[in-house]
Every structure is written in structure tokens, then in C-alpha cells.
Amino acid sequence: MYTTGAINLLVVDDEPSICRLAEKELAAANRVVTTASTAREALTISNKQDFDVIVLDVRLPDGHGLTLLEHFRNSLPDAEVVMITGYSEVSVAVEAMKMGAYDYVTKPFTLEKIKLVIEKAFQASALRRENRILRTSASRRPVRTLIGHSIAMKRVGYLIDKVAKTRAPVLITGESGVGKDVVANAVHDKSTCAEKKLVVKNCGTFNKDLLRSELFGYRKGAFTGAMDSQDGLLSLANNGSLFLDEVGELPLDVQSMLLRVLETQKYRRVGDTEERTVSVRFLFATNRDLAKEVEAGRFNEALYHRLNIFRIEIPPLRERKEDIPVLTEYFLGHLYPERPLYKISKRASECFMSYHWPGNVRELRNVIERAIILSENELLTAHSLPPEIIASRGDANDGSAASLTLEQHEKELILRVLNIVGNNRNKAAQMLHIGRKTLYRKMCKFNISG
């Protein structure tokens, strides 16, 4: 199964020792390893799942590595292929590079060498996938507008309209789940670069050791394993917009580099002596109080003042409850568009208005999605809501729902989802937004078979 957040690695080699080495030494928390000893086996596996990196031997008992490489380039366009070859086959490896292989490693190789090449190939694969998504979605991405009729959201909309046509950086602040990404998309959609790319990156997900190279790119030979020059996110966003979410997570040294880019629109790739010029519209978001972060010495003061030129503060949902009905109607109509239009009971609506929504719009969306799964006859009732939302209403006399315990609700939800997906536990775990092991544990706890 393809695992997000980890390197999905396929090793194809007819030498049992190579496969054993891969399964024993390459498997780690951030690497999921699958092995194959023949071309036929590799084709079968790759037709069933995706991979980020494929380590491929040139010679296999039932085929040639170059033939398999051509297949992978067509069937797994985002994967990077690293060829394994003997010294006498370097010319074949060079031909493989011309066909689109990422790199080649000659036998015998050290474990550290292959790990480093795999890591760099994964970075290239991730950037390839992100760039492809941006290219294919740029012309078809629907305009994302704000949803809400409150005075506070009308103010946010007014600020978006004012700043969108300028090149000023925008700092979007607010609690987690209020919709900072929606505001960033709205600014981009109304800007002069709306038809260009919007590159999105959560700064909290940066690999700390590779952050500079991921953001700025790097030059061939800049560090061990830099076999080829590679562009970073700034290059991807050139002539478009770059949205850095949770910008407060960036380390201080990178903050200083980012400040210079903001002021000059120039940057250097890691290991490069020449500056590159870009034209990027910068959007930032954070749920931190950056002024306090500056006082604590965790955020660059000059960068803070630069970001704070134009700030859009999104109020929490509890301060604009008049937006809850229209948000509810939107989610009811868009979460499962292939199904009939869902409605919500008066009692459930009252519970929504009474609840304080600590998770803001994101929590509202998740609660509605859960309620749709539990609903009968396309009607959302209080019976399908979590107990804490029912309790916020102040009385507990809406049929049997309020008398159910949290565990009873949880068991009922799991049973309903398993029924919807035909007892497919992987799909059920994905729909419930929990890990597969967590689902197994809860099924055992509630004595659920399937």
C-alpha cells in the first residue's frame, strides 16, 4: 500500500542478498520497502501500487532493466528510478540516464551510499509530483470564495479585494481550522497571477536537514549525493504565488534568507555563487502570535515587520456564529455531491449554534461528514452528532441520542462505515481519519467482527 509521509521504495534485483539487505537495512520509519527478484514480479507489484523511488538492477533473469525502466517511466511518471549496475555496464547506465533514470549506482555499493541516493531521488519525486499537480490543476482549479455573511467575514473579503491586485506580501492569521488556506487561495485567485501556479507548503513539514535545498534548490555537487542540480519551491512558484503555511515554524537562519528574497526577489541555490531572480507573490499564514515570538527570540523581527505590512485576521467560528447555517448548507451540498442533497433537523441546527467549535470551520466540516455517514433518509439529526455537541444544547431529551455514551457513538460510527465500504478495513480507516492499527484496536474493544 502507498504510504503518505514515507518513502515508498521498490527494490528490483535477482540477487537474494541485495533484497535481504533492502528489507533489513533500508526499511525504517520513513521508508516502506518492497522487493522483487524478477521483471514479471516487479510489473505485477507496480501495477497494484505506487512508488516514490525504484532501485532497479540492469540485468534480471527474465528481462532487461532498460525495458522495465521504460515501463516505469510511463506507468509511474512521478517515481524516480535508480539503476544498479556493474562496472562493465556503465555505458548501459548512461543510456538509462538518457531514458529518464534519476541516477545509477555501481556494485559493490555501501549502505550509506544507496541511502543517500534514495533520499535525493525521493526529493526529486516529491517535487515532480507537486509540480505535476500544480500544472494540471492551474487552469481547472475552481475559484475558492469565502463563505459567510457575518460582518467579520465581509471585512475579510474587503481586505482580500484590496490587497489581491498588489504585490504586497500577505500575512494571514487566526486559530487552527478557521480557513487560512481558503483566504490564501482567494487572494491568489483575484491577483494578477491567478492563471499561474499557487505553490503551497506547510513549513512544519519541512525536513529540517534539507530545508534550504527544498526551498531554494541546490547546485550539482553542493553536498554529498547532489548528483544533479535541482530547483526548489521558489523556482516552482516563479511568476505565480508561494503560500508558506505555519511560517512561524521556520528556523531563524532560513527566516533571514527568506527576508532577503522578499526584499530583492533574488536568491541563491545551495552551493551556487550566482543569484537567481524570481517574480513571486508571497502569502504567509500562522496560528502563532508572531509579535510574542519576536519577543521570545524565536522569530526574526525584521521579517515580522516585513510580513506584517498587510495582515488579514480571520476570527474564530464562535465569534461569527451567524455564518454556521450557510457553512452547514455548503458542506451538506459539497461533501458528497454524488448523493442526494442532505438536510439538517431543527434540533441538530440548534446544537450547532450552541456549540463553541474549538476546532473552528474544520471541526464543523468533520462533524457534518460524520453525521452524513450516520444519517438516515438524507436527514442529519442530533442522533448523528457527537455527544459533546448534543450536550452543548443544555438539555438531553432528543430521543435516545443524548443518552448514548461516547463509546456507543464510536461503535455505531465504526459499524456504519464498515457497512458502507463493504468491511474493507483500509477504506474504513481512511474514511474515519484514523490509522489501520487504531481501527483494529477499536474493533477488538467493541467486539466488532469483519
C-alpha positions as CSV (number, residue, x, y, z in Angstrom):
1,M,0.0,0.0,0.0
2,Y,1.2,3.5,-0.8
3,T,2.0,5.3,2.5
4,T,2.0,9.0,2.6
5,G,4.7,10.7,4.7
6,A,7.2,7.9,4.0
7,I,9.4,6.9,1.1
8,N,7.7,4.1,-0.8
9,L,10.6,2.1,-2.2
10,L,10.7,-0.8,-4.7
11,V,13.9,-2.7,-5.0
12,V,14.2,-5.0,-8.1
13,D,17.2,-7.3,-8.0
14,D,17.7,-11.0,-8.7
15,E,20.4,-11.3,-6.0
16,P,18.8,-12.5,-2.8
17,S,21.5,-10.7,-0.7
18,I,20.5,-7.4,-2.2
19,C,16.8,-8.0,-1.4
20,R,17.6,-9.1,2.1
21,L,19.8,-6.0,2.6
22,A,17.0,-3.8,1.4
23,E,14.3,-5.4,3.6
24,K,16.6,-5.5,6.7
25,E,18.7,-2.3,6.5
26,L,16.7,0.1,4.3
27,A,13.3,-0.4,6.0
28,A,12.7,2.4,8.6
29,A,10.0,4.6,10.0
30,N,10.4,6.9,7.0
31,R,10.9,4.1,4.4
32,V,8.5,1.4,3.3
33,V,10.4,-1.3,1.3
34,T,9.0,-3.8,-1.2
35,T,11.3,-6.2,-3.1
36,A,11.0,-8.1,-6.3
37,S,13.5,-10.6,-7.8
38,T,12.2,-10.7,-11.4
39,A,10.8,-8.3,-14.0
40,R,7.5,-10.1,-14.0
41,E,7.2,-9.8,-10.3
42,A,8.1,-6.1,-10.4
43,L,5.5,-5.4,-13.1
44,T,2.8,-7.2,-11.0
45,I,3.6,-5.2,-7.9
46,S,3.9,-1.9,-9.6
47,N,0.5,-2.3,-11.3
48,K,-1.1,-2.6,-7.9
49,Q,0.6,0.3,-6.0
50,D,2.6,3.5,-6.5
51,F,6.2,4.1,-5.5
52,D,8.3,7.1,-5.0
53,V,11.7,5.5,-5.7
54,I,12.6,2.3,-7.6
55,V,16.0,0.8,-7.3
56,L,16.4,-1.4,-10.4
57,D,19.1,-3.8,-11.5
58,V,20.1,-3.6,-15.1
59,R,20.1,-7.4,-15.6
60,L,17.2,-9.6,-14.5
61,P,16.6,-13.3,-15.2
62,D,13.5,-12.6,-17.3
63,G,14.2,-9.2,-18.8
64,H,16.4,-6.2,-19.2
65,G,16.4,-3.2,-16.8
66,L,16.1,-0.7,-19.6
67,T,12.8,-2.3,-20.8
68,L,11.5,-2.2,-17.3
69,L,12.7,1.4,-16.9
70,E,10.7,2.5,-20.0
71,H,7.6,0.8,-18.5
72,F,8.1,2.6,-15.1
73,R,8.5,6.0,-16.8
74,N,5.1,5.5,-18.5
75,S,3.2,3.8,-15.7
76,L,4.7,5.6,-12.7
77,P,5.5,9.1,-14.0
78,D,6.2,10.6,-10.6
79,A,8.6,7.8,-9.5
80,E,12.4,8.2,-9.8
81,V,14.4,5.2,-10.9
82,V,17.9,4.5,-9.6
83,M,19.8,1.8,-11.7
84,I,22.1,-0.7,-10.2
85,T,24.9,-1.8,-12.5
86,G,28.4,-3.5,-12.6
87,Y,31.4,-1.5,-13.6
88,S,31.4,-3.2,-17.0
89,E,27.8,-1.9,-17.6
90,V,28.4,1.8,-17.0
91,S,27.6,2.6,-20.7
92,V,24.2,0.9,-20.2
93,A,23.6,3.1,-17.1
94,V,24.4,6.2,-19.1
95,E,21.8,5.1,-21.7
96,A,19.4,4.6,-18.8
97,M,20.0,8.2,-17.7
98,K,19.2,9.4,-21.2
99,M,15.9,7.5,-20.9
100,G,15.0,9.3,-17.7
101,A,16.7,7.4,-14.8
102,Y,17.5,9.6,-11.8
103,D,20.9,8.1,-11.1
104,Y,22.9,4.9,-11.2
105,V,25.0,3.1,-8.5
106,T,27.8,0.6,-9.3
107,K,28.3,-2.6,-7.5
108,P,29.5,-3.1,-4.9
109,F,28.0,-0.2,-3.1
110,T,27.9,0.9,0.6
111,L,24.6,1.1,2.5
112,E,25.2,4.8,3.2
113,K,25.7,5.5,-0.5
114,I,22.4,3.9,-1.5
115,K,20.5,5.5,1.3
116,L,21.7,9.0,0.3
117,V,20.8,8.4,-3.4
118,I,17.4,7.1,-2.4
119,E,16.8,10.2,-0.2
120,K,17.7,12.6,-3.0
121,A,15.6,10.7,-5.5
122,F,12.7,10.9,-3.2
123,Q,13.1,14.7,-3.0
124,A,13.0,14.8,-6.8
125,S,10.0,12.6,-6.9
126,A,8.1,14.8,-4.4
127,L,8.9,17.9,-6.4
128,R,7.9,16.2,-9.6
129,R,4.5,15.2,-8.1
130,E,3.9,18.6,-6.6
131,N,4.8,20.3,-9.9
132,R,2.5,17.9,-11.9
133,I,-0.4,18.6,-9.6
134,L,0.1,22.3,-10.0
135,R,0.3,22.1,-13.7
136,T,-2.8,20.0,-14.1
137,S,-4.8,22.0,-11.7
138,A,-3.8,25.5,-12.6
139,S,-6.4,26.0,-15.3
140,R,-9.1,23.9,-13.8
141,R,-8.9,24.9,-10.2
142,P,-12.3,26.5,-9.2
143,V,-12.2,29.9,-7.6
144,R,-12.5,29.5,-3.8
145,T,-14.5,32.2,-2.3
146,L,-15.2,32.9,1.4
147,I,-18.4,31.5,2.8
148,G,-20.2,33.6,5.4
149,H,-22.4,36.7,5.8
150,S,-21.1,38.0,9.1
151,I,-19.7,41.5,9.4
152,A,-16.3,39.9,10.3
153,M,-16.1,37.8,7.1
154,K,-17.3,40.7,4.9
155,R,-14.4,42.6,6.4
156,V,-12.0,39.8,5.4
157,G,-13.5,39.8,1.9
158,Y,-12.9,43.5,1.6
159,L,-9.3,43.2,2.6
160,I,-8.8,40.4,0.1
161,D,-10.2,42.5,-2.7
162,K,-7.9,45.5,-1.7
163,V,-4.6,43.6,-1.5
164,A,-5.1,41.0,-4.2
165,K,-4.1,43.2,-7.2
166,T,-0.9,44.4,-5.4
167,R,2.4,42.6,-5.0
168,A,2.5,43.1,-1.2
169,P,3.1,40.0,0.9
170,V,0.1,39.0,2.9
171,L,0.1,37.6,6.5
172,I,-3.0,35.5,7.3
173,T,-3.5,34.9,11.0
174,G,-6.1,33.0,13.1
175,E,-6.7,29.9,15.1
176,S,-6.2,26.5,13.6
177,G,-9.1,25.5,11.4
178,V,-10.5,28.9,10.6
179,G,-9.7,28.7,6.9
180,K,-6.4,30.5,6.4
181,D,-5.8,28.3,3.3
182,V,-9.1,29.5,1.8
183,V,-8.1,33.1,2.2
184,A,-4.7,32.4,0.6
185,N,-6.5,30.8,-2.4
186,A,-8.9,33.7,-2.6
187,V,-6.0,36.3,-2.7
188,H,-4.3,34.3,-5.4
189,D,-7.5,33.8,-7.5
190,K,-8.1,37.5,-7.5
191,S,-4.5,38.5,-8.2
192,T,-2.7,39.3,-11.5
193,C,-1.1,35.9,-11.4
194,A,-4.3,34.0,-11.0
195,E,-3.7,31.9,-14.1
196,K,-0.2,30.9,-12.8
197,K,0.8,28.4,-10.2
198,L,-0.1,28.6,-6.5
199,V,2.6,26.6,-4.7
200,V,1.6,25.6,-1.2
201,K,3.9,24.4,1.5
202,N,3.4,23.8,5.2
203,C,6.6,24.9,6.9
204,G,6.0,22.4,9.7
205,T,6.5,19.5,7.3
206,F,9.9,20.6,6.0
207,N,12.8,18.2,6.6
208,K,14.9,20.3,8.9
209,D,18.2,18.9,7.4
210,L,17.1,19.6,3.8
211,L,15.0,22.7,4.3
212,R,17.3,25.1,2.5
213,S,17.7,22.9,-0.6
214,E,13.9,22.2,-0.7
215,L,13.1,25.9,-0.5
216,F,15.9,27.4,-2.6
217,G,17.1,24.3,-4.6
218,Y,20.7,23.2,-4.9
219,R,23.6,23.0,-7.4
220,K,25.2,19.8,-8.6
221,G,28.0,18.9,-6.2
222,A,26.8,21.2,-3.5
223,F,26.9,18.4,-1.0
224,T,27.5,14.6,-1.0
225,G,24.9,13.0,-3.1
226,A,24.0,16.1,-5.1
227,M,24.5,14.4,-8.4
228,D,22.4,16.8,-10.4
229,S,21.2,20.4,-9.9
230,Q,17.7,20.7,-8.5
231,D,15.3,23.6,-8.4
232,G,13.4,24.4,-5.2
233,L,9.9,25.8,-4.3
234,L,10.9,29.3,-5.2
235,S,11.6,28.3,-8.8
236,L,8.4,26.3,-9.0
237,A,6.4,29.4,-7.9
238,N,8.1,31.8,-10.3
239,N,5.6,34.1,-11.9
240,G,3.0,32.7,-9.5
241,S,2.3,32.7,-5.8
242,L,4.0,30.9,-2.9
243,F,1.9,30.2,0.1
244,L,4.0,29.2,3.2
245,D,1.6,28.0,5.9
246,E,2.8,28.0,9.5
247,V,5.7,30.3,8.7
248,G,6.5,30.5,12.4
249,E,7.9,27.0,12.2
250,L,10.9,28.2,10.1
251,P,14.3,28.3,11.8
252,L,15.9,31.7,12.3
253,D,18.7,31.2,9.7
254,V,16.2,30.4,7.0
255,Q,14.0,33.3,8.1
256,S,16.9,35.7,7.4
257,M,17.3,34.2,3.9
258,L,13.6,34.5,3.2
259,L,13.7,38.1,4.3
260,R,16.3,38.9,1.6
261,V,14.2,37.1,-1.0
262,L,11.2,39.2,0.0
263,E,13.2,42.4,-0.3
264,T,15.1,41.7,-3.5
265,Q,13.3,38.8,-5.3
266,K,16.7,37.2,-5.6
267,Y,18.1,34.0,-4.1
268,R,20.9,31.6,-4.4
269,R,20.6,27.8,-4.6
270,V,22.6,25.8,-2.1
271,G,26.2,25.6,-3.4
272,D,25.6,28.3,-6.1
273,T,27.6,31.5,-6.4
274,E,25.2,33.2,-8.8
275,E,22.0,34.8,-7.8
276,R,18.7,33.9,-9.5
277,T,15.8,36.4,-9.9
278,V,12.2,35.3,-9.5
279,S,8.8,37.0,-9.5
280,V,6.8,35.5,-6.7
281,R,3.8,36.7,-4.8
282,F,4.3,35.7,-1.2
283,L,1.4,34.6,1.1
284,F,2.0,33.5,4.7
285,A,-0.1,32.1,7.4
286,T,0.3,31.2,11.1
287,N,-1.7,30.5,14.2
288,R,1.1,31.8,16.4
289,D,1.4,35.3,17.8
290,L,4.5,36.4,15.9
291,A,4.9,39.5,17.9
292,K,5.4,37.3,21.0
293,E,7.6,35.0,19.0
294,V,9.8,38.0,18.2
295,E,10.0,39.0,21.9
296,A,11.0,35.4,22.8
297,G,13.8,35.5,20.1
298,R,12.2,32.8,18.0
299,F,11.2,34.9,15.1
300,N,13.2,37.4,13.1
301,E,12.0,40.9,13.9
302,A,12.8,42.4,10.5
303,L,11.0,39.6,8.8
304,Y,8.0,40.0,11.1
305,H,7.6,43.7,10.2
306,R,8.0,42.8,6.5
307,L,5.2,40.2,6.7
308,N,3.0,42.4,8.8
309,I,2.7,45.0,6.0
310,F,-0.8,43.7,5.2
311,R,-2.4,41.3,7.7
312,I,-5.7,39.5,7.4
313,E,-7.0,38.2,10.7
314,I,-9.7,35.5,10.5
315,P,-12.0,35.4,13.5
316,P,-12.8,32.1,15.1
317,L,-16.2,30.5,14.3
318,R,-17.5,31.0,17.8
319,E,-17.3,34.8,17.2
320,R,-19.3,34.6,14.0
321,K,-21.9,32.0,14.6
322,E,-24.3,33.6,12.1
323,D,-22.0,32.0,9.5
324,I,-22.7,28.5,10.8
325,P,-26.0,28.0,8.8
326,V,-24.5,29.0,5.5
327,L,-21.4,26.9,6.1
328,T,-23.5,23.9,7.0
329,E,-25.6,24.2,3.8
330,Y,-22.4,24.5,1.8
331,F,-20.9,21.3,3.3
332,L,-24.1,19.4,3.0
333,G,-24.1,20.1,-0.7
334,H,-20.5,19.6,-1.5
335,L,-19.0,16.8,0.7
336,Y,-20.8,14.1,-1.2
337,P,-22.1,15.7,-4.4
338,E,-22.9,12.4,-6.0
339,R,-25.5,11.7,-3.3
340,P,-29.0,13.3,-2.9
341,L,-29.0,16.7,-1.1
342,Y,-28.9,16.3,2.6
343,K,-30.9,18.4,5.1
344,I,-30.5,19.1,8.8
345,S,-33.1,18.9,11.5
346,K,-34.0,21.9,13.6
347,R,-32.7,20.2,16.7
348,A,-29.3,19.5,15.1
349,S,-29.1,23.1,13.9
350,E,-29.7,24.3,17.4
351,C,-26.9,22.1,18.7
352,F,-24.6,23.6,16.1
353,M,-25.5,27.1,17.2
354,S,-24.9,26.3,20.9
355,Y,-21.6,24.6,20.5
356,H,-18.4,26.6,20.9
357,W,-16.4,25.0,18.0
358,P,-12.8,24.9,19.3
359,G,-11.7,23.4,16.0
360,N,-13.5,26.1,14.0
361,V,-14.6,25.5,10.4
362,R,-12.5,22.4,10.0
363,E,-14.3,20.8,13.0
364,L,-17.7,21.8,11.6
365,R,-16.8,20.1,8.3
366,N,-15.7,16.9,10.0
367,V,-18.8,16.8,12.2
368,I,-21.0,17.2,9.2
369,E,-19.1,14.5,7.3
370,R,-19.5,12.1,10.2
371,A,-23.2,13.0,10.5
372,I,-23.8,12.3,6.8
373,I,-22.3,8.8,7.3
374,L,-24.7,8.1,10.2
375,S,-27.7,9.8,8.6
376,E,-30.9,8.1,7.6
377,N,-33.1,9.3,4.6
378,E,-30.7,12.1,3.8
379,L,-31.6,13.9,7.1
380,L,-29.0,14.9,9.7
381,T,-30.4,14.7,13.2
382,A,-29.0,15.2,16.7
383,H,-28.7,11.4,16.9
384,S,-25.8,11.6,14.4
385,L,-23.8,14.2,16.3
386,P,-21.0,13.7,18.8
387,P,-22.2,13.7,22.5
388,E,-20.3,16.9,23.3
389,I,-22.2,18.9,20.7
390,I,-25.5,17.5,21.9
391,A,-24.6,18.4,25.5
392,S,-23.9,22.0,24.5
393,R,-27.6,22.5,23.8
394,G,-28.3,22.4,27.5
395,D,-30.9,19.6,27.6
396,A,-30.6,16.0,26.8
397,N,-34.0,14.9,25.7
398,D,-33.8,14.5,22.0
399,G,-34.8,10.8,21.7
400,S,-32.1,8.3,22.6
401,A,-29.1,10.1,21.2
402,A,-28.2,12.1,24.3
403,S,-28.4,9.0,26.5
404,L,-25.8,7.2,24.3
405,T,-22.3,7.1,25.7
406,L,-19.3,8.3,23.7
407,E,-18.2,4.7,23.2
408,Q,-21.6,3.7,21.9
409,H,-21.5,6.5,19.4
410,E,-18.0,5.5,18.4
411,K,-19.0,1.8,18.0
412,E,-22.1,2.8,15.9
413,L,-20.0,5.0,13.7
414,I,-17.4,2.3,13.0
415,L,-20.2,-0.2,12.2
416,R,-21.9,2.2,9.8
417,V,-18.6,3.0,8.0
418,L,-17.7,-0.7,7.7
419,N,-21.1,-1.4,6.2
420,I,-20.6,1.5,3.7
421,V,-17.2,0.2,2.5
422,G,-18.1,-3.5,2.5
423,N,-15.9,-4.3,5.5
424,N,-12.8,-3.0,3.7
425,R,-10.8,-2.1,6.8
426,N,-8.3,0.1,4.9
427,K,-11.0,2.2,3.3
428,A,-12.8,2.4,6.7
429,A,-9.7,3.7,8.4
430,Q,-9.2,6.3,5.7
431,M,-12.9,7.4,6.0
432,L,-12.7,7.6,9.8
433,H,-9.3,9.5,9.6
434,I,-7.6,7.0,11.9
435,G,-4.8,4.6,11.4
436,R,-5.4,1.0,10.5
437,K,-4.0,-0.3,13.7
438,T,-6.2,2.1,15.7
439,L,-9.2,0.7,13.8
440,Y,-8.3,-2.9,14.6
441,R,-7.8,-2.0,18.3
442,K,-11.2,-0.3,18.5
443,M,-12.9,-3.2,16.6
444,C,-11.5,-5.6,19.2
445,K,-12.6,-3.3,22.0
446,F,-16.1,-3.1,20.8
447,N,-16.2,-6.8,19.7
448,I,-16.8,-6.0,16.1
449,S,-16.1,-8.7,13.6
450,G,-15.4,-8.2,9.9
